[in-house]
Amino acid sequence: MRFSTLTSYFERLEKTTKRLEMIDILTELLKKTDTNELEPVIYMVIGQLGPKYDEPALGIAERMAIEALINATGVSQKKVQDTLNQVGDLGEAAYILLSKERSSTLDAFFETTGEDETEERDPEVLEIWRQLHQIAKLTGEGSAKAKVRALTKILTSVSPKGAKYIMRIVLGKMRLGVADMTVVEAITRAYIGDKTKKPIVELAYFKTSNLAEIAKIAKEKGIEALEKIKVEPGRPVQCMAAQRLSDPEEILEKLGGKCQLEYKYDGLRFQYHYTKDGKAKLWSRRQEDLTSMFPDVINALNTAFGETPIITEGEIVAYNFQENKIVDFQTLMQRRRKYDIEKMIQEVPSKVFLFDILYADNQDITSRPLPERRKILEQHTHVFKKVDLSTAEIIDNVDDFNVFFDKAIEENCEGVMAKDISEKSIYEAGARGWLWIKYKADYKSELADTFDLVVVGAWHGRGRRGGFYGTLLMAAYDSEEGVFRTLCKLGSGLNDAHLEFLKQKLDELKLPEKPKDVISKLEPDIWVKPEIVMEITATEITNSPVHTVLDENGNGLALRFPRFTGRFRDDKSPYDATTVQEIRELKKLKR
């Protein structure tokens, strides 16, 4: 496939805001894509260079991209900057500038680099993909200049329209509004042809976390092969999520009168993999590689399990071993860094609490009931000072539930997780179902719920907040539609440090127009890419004519008196945020 063909699909996707139309366009594209081109086509559509857990970092900052554009056009830096300021998007600026006749200074640029200018103006998609991955491999002294040269070469090898999307891909600002689940639906339509089989395709993706892999299997081998996909060490599994309820009696009733109650630790959820070739990896819930950040945790888990292929899940907590107690989450977040790792290991010691196991004895065990998985976890784990199992107990009455809950709070936990223990209690990868229900201290009060919401826009501050963003537009995730719906404006709870952090981050994420996957009636001063997740408290869920989270009758909902708790949930992706469906359920409970 020529890159111009893929570019034409980018344009069509960019012009529509309708999810069904997006699916139709993607389905058409996939039907035209050869098997060996599926990886670049799928991942470039969503603006990535591979699956999240294994995506190479290009390492191209905006200033480097601007330098490459200067080289490719021969215009001055001022001209590039003026055009960028005018249109607000370096991709669009590249299209405008490259649409004009390129300067003869471009020839001089290639002469100084000792390279030939690419004559072909419409390369194959696979060639562009190869060149982008070559850029990611450039490291060390002189790599920045080499990356600029390589990007310049790509920009001159494609059409101006193609250059627009190349710029957006390398800067992580593709903005076509295509989510993973949209691609899953298109794969189902293109290669399976039966929409009722979508849950099978979804589960295959949740087990592999690799869209290109399941597309290839669907295209070449069909639905039967997707049904046989198993989890494997070395490839993170999409984490199972929990629903929430605010009444122990209702929780027990929902779980058949009996459940396994576990401490809900105030820590960082992780997935630990030990592969058949002896590699240990640690991933966060959003599939960020934590291996280099937590070498002490890796060593502890290697000790706990030995050299055997395994996948387990648990929580990393900051821990005071002298006083034998859990330390707060914000202290643990000091460990989320690339530098001074050894120093932080000493300053913020950590401990691991394991609560599930997905692979053991060379078998995928996600389809086994929780009690069986728990027994396997106990059998395989060597418990010692730095590694323990989650505190758990089988509960069948409200009195014991409350006693267990109070004990969890006393031991600095967030609350408890109530888990189904029936034969149906499988590990539902990627799902947020009723097999797991969370019950936190906040839920004990009818006027205190916490929500993990996503920043989608902001208003400029006034007075003492001048120069910052004083109010944020917050949204919940609609898991059925794959979009973000607004739920409240947030200004309370933000201190000076929060405002400074948000100013820096939101400026990096700023977009020239509303993201296609955001549904809003409000118009903030700036729109931002949905990425930052913040924990919010509120007094209640109320009706609203201006927000787009809707109840079952189509009425708008909003949070009353929302307040930031001070906790940025950088361990969660925007797709792990509180869902519209959860909010509807909570609204029903408060009636």
For each residue, the residues with C-beta under 8 A, 3 or more apart:
1: 5 6 32 33 34 37 41 124 125
2: 5 6 122 123 124 125
3: 6 7 122 123 124 125 127 128 158 162
4: 7 8 122 158 159 161 162
5: 1 2 8 9 32 125
6: 1 2 3 9 10 29 41 44 125
7: 3 4 10 11 158 159 161 162 165
8: 4 5 11 12
9: 5 6 12 13 25 26 28 29 45
10: 6 7 13 14 45 165 176
11: 7 8 14 15 161
12: 8 9 15 16 25
13: 9 10 16 22 25 26 45 176 177 178
14: 10 11 175 176
15: 11 12
16: 12 13 21 22 25
17: 177 516
18: 21 22
19: 22 23 182 481 482 483
20: 23 24
21: 16 18 24 25
22: 13 16 18 19 25 26 177 178 182
23: 19 20 26 27 182 185 186 189
24: 20 21 27 28
25: 9 12 13 16 21 22 28 29
26: 9 13 22 23 29 30 45 178 182 183 186 190
27: 23 24 30 31 186 189 190
28: 9 24 25 31 32
29: 6 9 25 26 32 33 41 45 186
30: 26 27 33 38 41 42 186 187 190 191 215 219
31: 27 28 190
32: 1 5 28 29
33: 1 29 30 37 38 41
34: 1 37 38
35: 38 216 219 220
36: 126
37: 1 33 34 40 41 125 126
38: 30 33 34 35 41 42 212 215 216 219
39: 42 43 50 129 212
40: 37 43 44 125 126 128 129
41: 1 6 29 30 33 37 38 44 45 125
42: 30 38 39 45 46 183 211 212 215
43: 39 40 46 48 49 50 51 211 212
44: 6 40 41 47 48 125 129 165 169 174
45: 9 10 13 26 29 41 42 174 176 178 183
46: 42 43 174 176 178 179 180 183 211
47: 44 168 169 172 173 174 175 176
48: 43 44 51 52 55
49: 43 55 56 58 132 133 136 169
50: 39 43 54 55 56
51: 43 48 54 55 209 210 211 212 287
52: 48 55 209 286 287 288
53: 209 235 236 283 287 289
54: 50 51
55: 48 49 50 51 52
56: 49 50 133 136 137
57: 136
58: 49 132 135 136 147 170
59: 135 136 138 143 147
60: 64 65 135 147 151 170 171
61: 64 65
62: 65 66 90 171
63: 66 67
64: 60 61 67 68 144 147 148 151
65: 60 61 62 68 69 90 151 167 170 171
66: 62 63 69 70 77 80 81 84 90
67: 63 64 70 71 148
68: 64 65 71 72 148 149 151 152 155
69: 65 66 72 73 80 90 93 94 97 98 155 167
70: 66 67 73 74 75 76 77 80
71: 67 68 74 106 109 148 149 152
72: 68 69 94 98 102 106 152 155 156 163
73: 69 70 80 97 98 100 102 103 106
74: 70 71 102 103 104 105 106 109
75: 70 79 80 97 103
76: 70 79 80
77: 66 70 80 81
78: 81 82
79: 75 76 82 83 97
80: 66 69 70 73 75 76 77 83 84 93 97
81: 66 77 78 84 85
82: 78 79 85 86
83: 79 80 86 87 93 96 97
84: 66 80 81 87 88 89 90 93
85: 81 82 88
86: 82 83 93
87: 83 84 92 93 96 512
88: 84 85 92 510 511 512
89: 84 92 93 168 173 512
90: 62 65 66 69 84 93 94 167 168 171 173
91: 94 95 163 164 165 166 167 168 171 173
92: 87 88 89 95 96 164 512
93: 69 80 83 84 86 87 89 90 96 97 167
94: 69 72 90 91 97 98 155 160 163 164 166 167
95: 91 92 98 99 160 161 163 164
96: 83 87 92 93 99 100 160
97: 69 73 75 79 80 83 93 94 100
98: 69 72 73 94 95 102 155 160 163
99: 95 96 160
100: 73 96 97
101:
102: 72 73 74 98 106 156
103: 73 74 75 106
104: 74 107 108
105: 74 108 109
106: 71 72 73 74 102 103 109 110 117 156
107: 104 110 111 117
108: 104 105 111 112
109: 71 74 105 106 112 113 152
110: 106 107 113 115 116 117
111: 107 108 114
112: 108 109
113: 109 110 149
114: 111
115: 110 149 153
116: 110 119
117: 106 107 110 153 156
118: 123 153 156 157
119: 116
120: 123 157
121: 157 158 159
122: 2 3 4 158 159 162
123: 2 3 118 120 127 128 157 158
124: 1 2 3 127 128
125: 1 2 3 5 6 37 40 41 44 128 129
126: 36 37 40 129 130
127: 3 123 124 130 131
128: 3 40 123 124 125 131 132 154 157 158 166
129: 39 40 44 125 126 132 133
130: 126 127 133 134
131: 127 128 134 135 150 153 154
132: 49 58 128 129 135 136 154 169 170
133: 49 56 129 130 136 137
134: 130 131 137 138 150
135: 58 59 60 131 132 138 147 150 151 170
136: 49 56 57 58 59 132 133
137: 56 133 134
138: 59 134 135 143 146 147 150
139: 143
140: 143
141:
142: 145 146
143: 59 138 139 140 146 147
144: 64 147 148
145: 142 148 149
146: 138 142 143 149 150
147: 58 59 60 64 135 138 143 144 150 151
148: 64 67 68 71 144 145 151 152
149: 68 71 113 115 145 146 152 153
150: 131 134 135 138 146 147 153 154
151: 60 64 65 68 135 147 148 154 155 166 170
152: 68 71 72 109 148 149 155 156
153: 115 117 118 131 149 150 156 157
154: 128 131 132 150 151 157 158 166
155: 68 69 72 94 98 151 152 158 163 166 167
156: 72 102 106 117 118 152 153
157: 118 120 121 123 128 153 154
158: 3 4 7 121 122 123 128 154 155 162 163 166
159: 4 7 121 122 162 163
160: 94 95 96 98 99 163 164
161: 4 7 11 95 164 165
162: 3 4 7 122 158 159 165 166
163: 72 91 94 95 98 155 158 159 160 166 167
164: 91 92 94 95 160 161 167 168
165: 7 10 44 91 161 162 168 169 174
166: 91 94 128 151 154 155 158 162 163 169 170
167: 65 69 90 91 93 94 155 163 164 170 171
168: 47 89 90 91 164 165 171 173 174 175
169: 44 47 49 132 165 166 172 174
170: 58 60 65 132 135 151 166 167
171: 60 62 65 90 91 167 168
172: 47 169
173: 47 89 90 91 168 511 529
174: 44 45 46 47 165 168 169
175: 14 47 168 511 515 516 529
176: 10 13 14 45 46 47 516
177: 13 17 22 515 516 517
178: 13 22 26 45 46 182 183
179: 46 182 183 482 517 575
180: 46 183 184 205 211 575
181: 184 185 202 482
182: 19 22 23 26 178 179 185 186 482
183: 26 42 45 46 178 179 180 186 187 211 215
184: 180 181 187 188 198 201 202 205 211 214
185: 23 181 182 188 189 198
186: 23 26 27 29 30 182 183 189 190
187: 30 183 184 190 191 192 201 211 214 215 218
188: 184 185 191 192 194 195 197 198 201 218
189: 23 27 185 186 192 193 195
190: 26 27 30 31 186 187 218 219
191: 30 187 188 215 218 219 222
192: 187 188 189 197 201 218 222 223
193: 189
194: 188 197 223
195: 188 189 198
196:
197: 188 192 194 200 201 223
198: 184 185 188 195 201 202
199: 202 203
200: 197 203 204 223 226 227
201: 184 187 188 192 197 198 204 205 214 218 223 226
202: 181 184 198 199 205 206 430
203: 199 200 206 207 229 429 430
204: 200 201 207 208 214 217 226 227 229
205: 180 184 201 202 208 209 210 211 214 238 430
206: 202 203 209 237 238 429 430 431
207: 203 204 229 230 231 237 238 364 366 429
208: 204 205 213 214 229 235
209: 51 52 53 205 206 235 236 237 238 287
210: 51 205 213 214 235
211: 42 43 46 51 180 183 184 187 205 214 215
212: 38 39 42 43 51 215 216
213: 208 210 216 217
214: 184 187 201 204 205 208 210 211 217 218 226 229
215: 30 38 42 183 187 191 211 212 218 219
216: 35 38 212 213 219 220
217: 204 213 214 220 221 225 226 229
218: 187 188 190 191 192 201 214 215 221 222 223 225 226
219: 30 35 38 190 191 215 216
220: 35 216 217 225
221: 217 218 224 225 226
222: 191 192 218 225 226
223: 192 194 197 200 201 218 226 227
224: 221 227 228
225: 217 218 220 221 222 228 229
226: 200 201 204 214 217 218 221 222 223 229
227: 200 204 223 224
228: 224 225
229: 203 204 207 208 214 217 225 226
230: 207 364
231: 207 235 237 311 358 359 364 366 429
232: 235 359 364
233: 273 274 275 276 309 310 311 359
234: 273 275 279 281
235: 53 208 209 210 231 232 273
236: 53 209 271 273 283 287
237: 206 207 209 231 271 311 358 366 429 430
238: 205 206 207 209 429 430
239: 269 271 285 313 429 430 576
240: 427 428 429 430 431 432 433 435 436
241: 431 432 436 576
242: 417 432 436 437 438
243: 432 433 434 436 437 438 582 585
244: 437 438 439 440 443 582 585 586
245: 250 251 254 437 439 443 589
246: 250 439 443 444 446 449 586 589
247: 250 251 589
248: 251 252 398 401 402 405 439
249: 252 253 398
250: 245 246 247 253 254 589
251: 245 247 248 254 255 259 401 418 437 439
252: 248 249 255 257 258 259 395 396 397 398 401 418
253: 249 250 257
254: 245 250 251 434 437
255: 251 252 258 259 418 419 420 421 434 437
256: 259 420 422
257: 252 253 396
258: 252 255 394 395 396 421
259: 251 252 255 256 394 395 396 418 419 420 421
260: 370 371 374 392 393 394 395 418 419 421
261: 392 393 394 395 401 404 405 416 417 418 419
262: 355 390 391 392 416 417 419
263: 353 390 391 392 408 411 413 416 417
264: 408 413 414 415 416 417 438 439 440
265: 315 317 326 353 390 413 414
266: 317 326 328 329 412 413 414
267: 315 316 317 318 326 329 332 353
268: 284 290 315 316 317 329 332 333 571
269: 239 284 285 313 314 315 571
270: 282 283 284 285 290 297 313 314 315 316
271: 236 237 239 282 283 285 311 312 313 358
272: 280 281 282 298 301 305 310 311 312 313 314
273: 233 234 235 236 279 280 281 282 283 310 311
274: 233 278 279 280 281 301 302 305 307 308 309 310
275: 233 234 278 279 280 281 309
276: 233 309
277:
278: 274 275 307
279: 234 273 274 275
280: 272 273 274 275 291 298 301 302
281: 234 272 273 274 275 289 291
282: 270 271 272 273 289 290 291 294 297 298 301
283: 53 236 270 271 273 287 288 289 290
284: 268 269 270 287 288 290 571
285: 239 269 270 271 571 572 573 576
286: 52 571 572 573 576
287: 51 52 53 209 236 283 284 573
288: 52 283 284
289: 53 281 282 283 292
290: 268 270 282 283 284 293 294 297
291: 280 281 282 294 295 298
292: 289 295 338 341
293: 290 335 336 337 338 341
294: 282 290 291 297 298 316 335 350
295: 291 292 298 299 341 345
296: 299 300 345 349 350 386
297: 270 282 290 294 300 301 316 350 352 386
298: 272 280 282 291 294 295 301 302
299: 295 296 302 303
300: 296 297 303 304 352 384 386 387
301: 272 274 280 282 297 298 304 305 312 352 387
302: 274 280 298 299 305 306 307
303: 299 300 306 382 384 386 387
304: 300 301 352 354 381 382 383 384 387
305: 272 274 301 302 308 310 312 380 381 382
306: 302 303 382
307: 274 278 302
308: 274 305 360 380
309: 233 274 275 276 359 362
310: 233 272 273 274 305 357 359 360 380
311: 231 233 237 271 272 273 357 358 359 360
312: 271 272 301 305 354 356 357 358 377 381
313: 239 269 270 271 272 354 355 356 357 358
314: 269 270 272 352 353 354 355 356 390
315: 265 267 268 269 270 352 353 355 390
316: 267 268 270 294 297 332 350 351 352
317: 265 266 267 268 326 327 332 350 351 352 353
318: 267 326 327 328 329 331 332 335 348 349 350
319: 325 326 327 349 350 351
320: 323 324 325 326 327 349
321: 324 349 351 385
322:
323: 320
324: 320 321
325: 319 320 411 412
326: 265 266 267 317 318 319 320 351 411 412 413
327: 317 318 319 320 331 332 348 412
328: 266 318 331 332 412
329: 266 267 268 318 332 333 567
330: 333 334 566 567
331: 318 327 328 334 348
332: 267 268 316 317 318 327 328 329 335 348 350
333: 268 329 330 336 568 570
334: 330 331 337 344 347 348
335: 293 294 318 332 344 345 348 350
336: 293 333 570
337: 293 334 340 341 344
338: 292 293 341
339:
340: 337 343 344
341: 292 293 295 337 338 344 345
342: 345 346
343: 340 346 347
344: 334 335 337 340 341 347 348
345: 295 296 335 341 342 348 349 350
346: 342 343 349
347: 334 343 344
348: 318 327 331 332 334 335 344 345
349: 296 318 319 320 321 345 346
350: 294 296 297 316 317 318 319 332 335 345 386
351: 316 317 319 321 326 385 386 387 388
352: 297 300 301 304 314 315 316 317 386 387 388
353: 263 265 267 314 315 317 388 389 390 391
354: 304 312 313 314 357 377 381 387 388 389 390
355: 262 313 314 315 377 389 390 392 417
356: 312 313 314 370 373 374 377 427
357: 310 311 312 313 354 360 365 373 376 377 380
358: 231 237 271 311 312 313 364 365 366 373 427
359: 231 232 233 309 310 311 363 364 365 366
360: 308 310 311 357 363 365 376 380
361: 376
362: 309
363: 359 360
364: 207 230 231 232 358 359 367
365: 357 358 359 360 368 372 373 376 427
366: 207 231 237 358 359 426 427 429
367: 364 426 427
368: 365 372 373 376 426
369: 372 373 421 422 423 424 425 426
370: 260 356 373 374 419 420 421 425 426 427 435
371: 260 374 375 421 425
372: 365 368 369 375 376
373: 356 357 358 365 368 369 370 376 377 427
374: 260 356 370 371 377 378 392
375: 371 372 378 379
376: 357 360 361 365 368 372 373 379 380
377: 312 354 355 356 357 373 374 380 381 389
378: 374 375 381 389
379: 375 376
380: 305 308 310 357 360 376 377
381: 304 305 312 354 377 378 387 389
382: 303 304 305 306 387
383: 304 387 388 389
384: 300 303 304 387
385: 321 351
386: 296 297 300 303 350 351 352
387: 300 301 303 304 351 352 354 381 382 383 384
388: 351 352 353 354 383
389: 353 354 355 377 378 381 383 392
390: 262 263 265 314 315 353 354 355
391: 262 263 353 408 411
392: 260 261 262 263 355 374 389
393: 260 261 400 404
394: 258 259 260 261 421
395: 252 258 259 260 261 400 401 404 418
396: 252 257 258 259 400
397: 252 400 401
398: 248 249 252 401 402
399: 402 403
400: 393 395 396 397 403 404
401: 248 251 252 261 395 397 398 404 405 418
402: 248 398 399 405 406
403: 399 400 406 407
404: 261 393 395 400 401 407 408 416
405: 248 261 401 402 408 409 415 416 439
406: 402 403 409 410
407: 403 404 410 411
408: 263 264 391 404 405 411 413 415 416
409: 405 406 412 413 415 441
410: 406 407
411: 263 325 326 391 407 408
412: 266 325 326 327 328 409
413: 263 264 265 266 326 408 409 416
414: 264 265 266 440 441
415: 264 405 408 409 438 439 440 441 442 443
416: 261 262 263 264 404 405 408 413 438 439
417: 242 261 262 263 264 355 436 437 438 439
418: 251 252 255 259 260 261 395 401 436 437 438 439
419: 255 259 260 261 262 370 425 435 436 437
420: 255 256 259 370 424 425 434 435 436
421: 255 258 259 260 369 370 371 394 425
422: 256 369 425
423: 369
424: 369 420 435
425: 369 370 371 419 420 421 422 435
426: 366 367 368 369 370 435
427: 240 356 358 365 366 367 370 373
428: 240 431 433 435
429: 203 206 207 231 237 238 239 240 366
430: 202 203 205 206 237 238 239 240
431: 206 240 241 428
432: 240 241 242 243 479 579 581 582
433: 240 243 428 436
434: 243 254 255 420 437
435: 240 370 419 420 424 425 426 428
436: 240 241 242 243 417 418 419 420 433
437: 242 243 244 245 251 254 255 417 418 419 434
438: 242 243 244 264 415 416 417 418
439: 244 245 246 248 251 264 405 415 416 417 418 443
440: 244 264 414 415 443 450
441: 409 414 415 444
442: 415 445 448 449 450 537
443: 244 245 246 415 439 440 448 449
444: 246 441 448
445: 442 448
446: 246 540 590
447: 539 540
448: 442 443 444 445 537 538 539
449: 246 442 443 537 538 541 586
450: 440 442 535 536 537 565
451: 476 487 535 536 537 538 559 578 583
452: 533 534 535 536 569 572 576 577 578
453: 474 475 476 487 488 490 533 534 536 577 578
454: 474 475 476 477 484 530 531 532 533 534 574 577
455: 458 472 473 474 475 502 506 528 530 531 532 534
456: 473 474 475 484 486 515 518 520 527 528 530
457: 472 473 514 518 520 522 524 525 526 527 528
458: 455 469 471 472 473 502 506 524 525 526 528
459: 469 470 471 472 473 489 524 525
460: 466 468 469 470 525
461: 464 465 466 467 468 469 470 471 499
462: 465 466 470
463: 466
464: 461
465: 461 462 468 469 470 499
466: 460 461 462 463
467: 461 503
468: 460 461 465 499 500 502 503
469: 458 459 460 461 465 472 499 502 503 506 525 526
470: 459 460 461 462 465 491 494 499
471: 458 459 461 489 490 491
472: 455 457 458 459 469 489 490 491 502 534
473: 455 456 457 458 459 486 489 490 520 522 524
474: 453 454 455 456 486 487 488 489 490 534 536 559 562
475: 453 454 455 456 484 485 486 487 518 520 530 549 577
476: 451 453 454 484 485 487 549 577 578 579 580 582 583
477: 454 483 484 485 574 575 576 577 578 579 580
478: 481 482 483 484 485 519 549 579 580 581
479: 432 482 575 579 580 581
480: 580 581
481: 19 478
482: 19 179 181 182 478 479 517
483: 19 477 478 517 518 519
484: 454 456 475 476 477 478 515 517 518 519 530 574
485: 475 476 477 478 519 520 547 548 549 550 580
486: 456 473 474 475 518 519 520 521 522 546 547 548 549
487: 451 453 474 475 476 547 549 557 558 559 583
488: 453 474 536 538 547 558 559 562
489: 459 471 472 473 474 522 562
490: 453 471 472 473 474 493 494 534 536 562 563 564
491: 470 471 472 494
492: 561 562 563 564
493: 490 498 537 563 564 565 566
494: 470 490 491 498 499 502 564
495: 498 499 566
496: 499 500
497: 500 501
498: 493 494 495 501 502 564 566
499: 461 465 468 469 470 494 495 496 502 503
500: 468 496 497 503 504
501: 497 498 504 505 568
502: 455 458 468 469 472 494 498 499 505 506 532
503: 467 468 469 499 500 506 507
504: 500 501 507 508
505: 501 502 508 509 532
506: 455 458 469 502 503 509 510 526 528 532
507: 503 504 510
508: 504 505
509: 505 506 528 529 531 532
510: 88 506 507 526 527 528
511: 88 173 175 514 515 526 527 528 529
512: 87 88 89 92 527
513: 527
514: 457 511 518 520 527
515: 175 177 456 484 511 518 527 528 529 530
516: 17 175 176 177
517: 177 179 482 483 484 530
518: 456 457 475 483 484 486 514 515 527 530
519: 478 483 484 485 486 548
520: 456 457 473 475 485 486 514 523 548
521: 486 546 547 548
522: 457 473 486 489 546 547
523: 520
524: 457 458 459 473 527
525: 457 458 459 460 469
526: 457 458 469 506 510 511
527: 456 457 510 511 512 513 514 515 518 524
528: 455 456 457 458 506 509 510 511 515 531 532
529: 173 175 509 511 515
530: 454 455 456 475 484 515 517 518 574
531: 454 455 509 528 574
532: 454 455 502 505 506 509 528 568 570
533: 452 453 454 568 569 570 572 573 574 576 577
534: 452 453 454 455 472 474 490 564 567 568 569
535: 450 451 452 564 565 566 567 568 569
536: 450 451 452 453 474 488 490 559 562 563 564 565
537: 442 448 449 450 451 493 562 563 565
538: 448 449 451 488 541 559 560 561 562 563
539: 447 448 560 561
540: 446 447 559 560 590
541: 449 538 557 558 559 560 583 586 587 590
542: 557 558 559 560
543: 555 556 557 558
544: 547 556 557 558
545: 556
546: 486 521 522 556 558
547: 485 486 487 488 521 522 544 556 557 558
548: 485 486 519 520 521 556
549: 475 476 478 485 486 487 556 557 558 580 583
550: 485 553 554 555 556 557 580
551: 554 555 557 584 587
552: 584
553: 550
554: 550 551
555: 543 550 551
556: 543 544 545 546 547 548 549 550
557: 487 541 542 543 544 547 549 550 551 583 584 587
558: 487 488 541 542 543 544 546 547 549
559: 451 474 487 488 536 538 540 541 542 562
560: 538 539 540 541 542
561: 492 538 539
562: 474 488 489 490 492 536 537 538 559
563: 490 492 493 536 537 538
564: 490 492 493 494 498 534 535 536
565: 450 493 535 536 537
566: 330 493 495 498 535
567: 329 330 534 535
568: 333 501 532 533 534 535
569: 452 533 534 535 572 576
570: 333 336 532 533
571: 268 269 284 285 286
572: 285 286 452 533 569 576 577
573: 285 286 287 533 576 577
574: 454 477 484 530 531 533 577
575: 179 180 477 479
576: 239 241 285 286 452 477 533 569 572 573
577: 452 453 454 475 476 477 533 572 573 574
578: 451 452 453 476 477 582 583
579: 432 476 477 478 479 582 583
580: 476 477 478 479 480 485 549 550 583 584
581: 432 478 479 480 584 585
582: 243 244 432 476 578 579 585 586
583: 451 476 487 541 549 557 578 579 580 586 587
584: 551 552 557 580 581 587 588
585: 243 244 581 582 588 589
586: 244 246 449 541 582 583 589 590
587: 541 551 557 583 584 590 591
588: 584 585 591
589: 245 246 247 250 585 586
590: 446 540 541 586 587
591: 587 588
